[in-house]
Amino acid sequence: MIENRHHVPGRVRLRIRAIGREPALAARLVTALQAEQWVREVRANPACASIVIGYEPARLDAAELNTRLRRLLERTARRCINRTGQGARRCP
């Protein structure tokens, strides 16, 4: 589940409960986001289950941002589960 905690064009803070439970997933999500061309900066705080993303607002609006984030989170979580067969907690 992704909750929008704060948003201004170019910067969004999200609460993603899964990264609070599974810090390895947070690290993989940060790495995946850093590879995206529309992302300027990203940092995660697993202790608060939050992630802050600086992005280029001219390239996408809030709805497109949420769609891309959901897809990226699903792919990242699926990779962790597929790699271990047990879930993201054990994802390297």
N, C-alpha and C positions, 0 to 999 in steps of 0.2 A: 504494500500500500504506500502510495506517495501522497504526502500532504504538503500543499504549498503554504509555507509559514510566512514568507515575505517575498514580494516581487516588485521590482522597479525595472523598467526597460534596461536590459544589459546585465542584470544581476538577479538571481533567485536563490532563496534559501528553502530547502526542502527537508521534510522529516520523512525518513525512510526507515521504518521499524526493523526491517531485515538487516540493515547494516549495524544497528545497535546490538542485535543478537549475534551477528556473524562478522566480526571485524575483517576477516579475510575477504569477504565479499566487498566491503567498503574499499579496500585497497585495489581490488580488481576493477571496481567501478570507476575509481579515480583514474587508473591507467587507461581504461577504455575511453573515458571522456576526454582525456588529454590528447588522444589520437584524433578526435573530431575537429574538423576545420573551423567550425562555428564557435568552439569553446576557447575563451581567452585565458581563463584560470579556473581551477577547481580545487577545493579542499574539503575533506571529510572529517567529521568528528564522531567516531563510532560511540563514544560515551554518551553523546547527546542524540544519537541516531539522526544526525543531520549532515547535509552536504550543501555547500555554497558553490554556485556556478556563475562565473562571469562569462557572458556570451555576446555575440554580435547581434543586437536587436534588428539591424537592417536586414539580416539574413533569415530571421524567423520570428514569428510572433509567439505569444504565450501558448496558444493551442498547439502549434507545431512543436514548440519546445517540449511540452508535456508528452506528446506522442512519441517524439524521438527518445526522451528519457525512459519512458515505459518500455519501449522496444529494447533499448540498450540494457536496462536493468534485467529484463527477461532473458536476453542472450547471455549476459554475464552470469546470472544465477544458474542458468542451464548448463553453461560450460563447467562451472564448479561441480554441479551435481553429476554431470556425465564423466568428469575426470575421476571422481572418487567413488561414485556409485552410492554415496552415503549422504550427500548434502554439502552445502557450502561451508559448514563449520570446519571441515577437514580440507578445504580447498587450499592448496599452497599458494 
